């Protein structure tokens, strides 16, 4: 399947996670997510043990998300530090 640009939808938990971070970190994370949504490029892996959940690595942060190819959406679920992202 060829990648087509997706829009990014930030869930309330993800928005709350971002509000707790410093502005430069928020900028890095949002740019990385927008780049992935537009191009499909990034350090992305499917999460084991979870149905249709993926993670994007941005430094020490993990952006957990789902893909909705039908609606061309990347649905961001959480933004967590590496150590607690997989619990």
C-alpha positions in Angstrom: 0.0 0.0 0.0 1.3 3.4 -0.9 1.3 6.1 1.8 -1.2 8.9 1.4 -1.1 12.0 3.6 -3.1 11.8 6.8 -4.4 14.4 9.1 -3.4 14.3 12.8 -6.1 14.1 15.5 -4.9 14.6 19.1 -7.0 12.9 21.7 -7.6 14.7 25.0 -5.1 12.5 26.9 -2.4 13.4 24.3 -3.2 17.1 24.5 -2.9 16.9 28.3 0.4 15.1 28.0 1.7 17.9 25.7 0.6 20.7 28.1 2.9 19.3 30.7 6.0 19.5 28.5 8.4 22.4 27.7 7.7 24.4 24.5 10.8 23.1 22.6 9.9 19.5 23.3 6.3 20.1 22.2 7.5 21.6 19.0 9.8 18.6 18.3 7.0 16.1 19.0 4.4 17.9 16.9 6.7 18.4 14.0 7.7 14.8 14.0 4.1 13.7 14.1 3.1 16.0 11.3 6.1 14.8 9.2 5.0 11.2 9.8 1.4 12.0 8.9 2.5 13.7 5.7 5.2 11.3 4.5 5.0 8.1 6.5 8.6 8.6 7.5 9.8 8.3 11.1 11.1 5.9 13.7 7.8 4.0 13.9 7.1 0.5 15.1 3.9 -1.5 15.7 3.4 -2.3 19.4 3.4 -5.9 20.4 0.4 -7.1 22.4 -1.8 -4.2 21.3 -4.2 -4.2 18.4 -3.3 -1.7 15.7 -1.3 0.6 18.0 2.0 2.1 16.9 4.7 4.3 18.5 6.8 7.1 17.1 10.1 7.7 18.8 11.1 11.3 19.3 14.2 11.3 21.5 13.3 10.1 24.9 9.6 10.5 24.2 7.1 8.1 22.7 4.0 9.1 20.7 1.4 6.3 20.8 -1.1 6.4 18.0 -3.5 4.5 15.8 -3.9 4.7 12.1 -7.3 5.1 10.4 -6.5 4.7 6.7 -10.2 4.9 5.7 -10.5 8.4 7.1 -6.8 9.2 6.5 -6.2 10.0 10.1 -3.4 9.5 12.6 -5.1 9.4 16.0 -2.6 10.3 18.7 -3.5 8.6 22.0 -0.6 9.6 24.3 2.8 11.3 24.5 4.8 9.6 27.3 8.5 9.4 28.4 10.2 6.2 27.2 10.2 4.5 30.6 6.5 4.6 31.2 5.2 4.4 27.6 4.8 0.7 27.5 3.2 0.0 30.9 
